[in-house]
Amino acid sequence: MIYTILYTKKAIEYIQNLKAAKLADKAENLCKSLTINSMPLNSKKLYRNLVGKRSIRINLQHRLVYEIKKL
């Protein structure tokens, strides 16, 4: 199954910060991989105020948080 990625306004702002940190390419590659496999082995289920979302580490300081919704 192929998934579509929709970015929030806040996510677009964070992408600009990632460009400054030279991590935008890695984040983009992770997003592309999520279109094919929405739950890769290195993703983690989140809890508390982020229930229903998952995350993947970009590096030690940054992570990509995403949610899977059926349209």
C-alpha positions as CSV (number, residue, x, y, z in Angstrom):
1,M,0.0,0.0,0.0
2,I,1.3,3.5,-0.9
3,Y,0.7,6.3,1.7
4,T,0.4,10.0,1.1
5,I,2.3,12.5,3.4
6,L,0.5,15.7,4.4
7,Y,2.6,18.3,6.2
8,T,1.2,20.6,8.9
9,K,2.2,24.3,9.0
10,K,4.3,23.6,12.0
11,A,6.1,20.8,10.2
12,I,7.0,23.1,7.3
13,E,8.6,25.5,9.8
14,Y,10.6,22.7,11.3
15,I,11.8,21.7,7.9
16,Q,13.4,25.1,7.5
17,N,15.3,24.5,10.8
18,L,16.4,21.1,9.6
19,K,17.8,22.8,6.5
20,A,19.9,25.1,8.7
21,A,21.2,22.0,10.6
22,K,21.9,20.2,7.3
23,L,19.5,17.4,8.2
24,A,16.8,18.1,5.6
25,D,18.0,15.4,3.2
26,K,17.9,12.7,5.8
27,A,14.4,13.8,7.0
28,E,13.2,13.8,3.4
29,N,14.5,10.3,2.8
30,L,12.7,9.1,5.9
31,C,9.5,10.7,4.7
32,K,9.9,9.0,1.3
33,S,10.4,5.6,3.0
34,L,7.2,6.2,5.1
35,T,5.2,6.4,1.9
36,I,6.0,2.7,1.3
37,N,6.3,1.3,4.9
38,S,4.4,3.3,7.5
39,M,5.7,1.3,10.4
40,P,9.4,0.6,9.9
41,L,11.2,-1.4,12.6
42,N,13.1,1.6,13.9
43,S,9.9,3.6,14.6
44,K,8.5,3.8,18.1
45,K,5.0,4.2,19.3
46,L,4.4,7.3,21.4
47,Y,2.5,7.7,24.6
48,R,0.8,10.3,26.8
49,N,-0.1,13.5,24.9
50,L,1.2,11.9,21.6
51,V,-0.9,8.8,21.7
52,G,-1.6,7.5,18.2
53,K,1.6,8.9,16.8
54,R,4.9,7.3,16.0
55,S,8.5,8.6,15.8
56,I,11.7,7.9,14.0
57,R,15.1,9.4,15.0
58,I,16.7,11.7,12.5
59,N,19.7,12.0,14.8
60,L,20.2,12.1,18.6
61,Q,18.7,15.6,18.8
62,H,15.9,15.4,16.3
63,R,13.1,13.0,15.5
64,L,10.4,12.8,13.0
65,V,6.9,12.5,14.6
66,Y,4.1,11.2,12.4
67,E,0.5,9.9,12.5
68,I,-1.2,7.5,10.2
69,K,-4.8,8.4,9.3
70,K,-7.1,6.6,6.9
71,L,-8.8,8.9,4.5
